[in-house]
Amino acid sequence: MNEINTDNIKSQMRKGVLEYCILSILHKNDAYASSIIATLKKAHMIVVEGTLYPLLTRQKNQGLLNYRWEESQQGPPRKYYTLTDKGREVLEEMDSAWKEIVESIEVIKNQNE
């Protein structure tokens, strides 16, 4: 009999919301990749650079993000990502969609109570 791999389920759920999380992080402040990873790890949305960079590139190519280079006193220049106006609009749509999903799940979970 096959066992259910809950770690895999959690991982798939996280991947599904990572793009939303990235936009949410950048909504507050511009950030560079290491800072975004640190914020995601702090929230237990474990991410490695190999996962983050393709997402950032895709969001940039979709016109949701821009970036700029800034000199750093701790080493090489850093690439800071920032939301575009389109990114802000998409984040608002994602906020609405997230609220609808959470409400729907709550209705389903509470259906038999």
Rosetta blueprint (number, residue, H / E / L):
1 M L
2 N L
3 E L
4 I L
5 N L
6 T H
7 D H
8 N H
9 I H
10 K H
11 S H
12 Q H
13 M H
14 R H
15 K H
16 G H
17 V H
18 L H
19 E H
20 Y H
21 C H
22 I H
23 L H
24 S H
25 I H
26 L H
27 H H
28 K H
29 N L
30 D L
31 A E
32 Y E
33 A H
34 S H
35 S H
36 I H
37 I H
38 A H
39 T H
40 L H
41 K H
42 K H
43 A L
44 H L
45 M L
46 I L
47 V L
48 V L
49 E H
50 G H
51 T H
52 L H
53 Y H
54 P H
55 L H
56 L H
57 T H
58 R H
59 Q H
60 K H
61 N H
62 Q L
63 G L
64 L L
65 L E
66 N E
67 Y E
68 R E
69 W E
70 E E
71 E E
72 S E
73 Q L
74 Q L
75 G E
76 P E
77 P E
78 R E
79 K E
80 Y E
81 Y E
82 T E
83 L E
84 T L
85 D H
86 K H
87 G H
88 R H
89 E H
90 V H
91 L H
92 E H
93 E H
94 M H
95 D H
96 S H
97 A H
98 W H
99 K H
100 E H
101 I H
102 V H
103 E H
104 S H
105 I H
106 E H
107 V H
108 I H
109 K H
110 N H
111 Q L
112 N L
113 E L
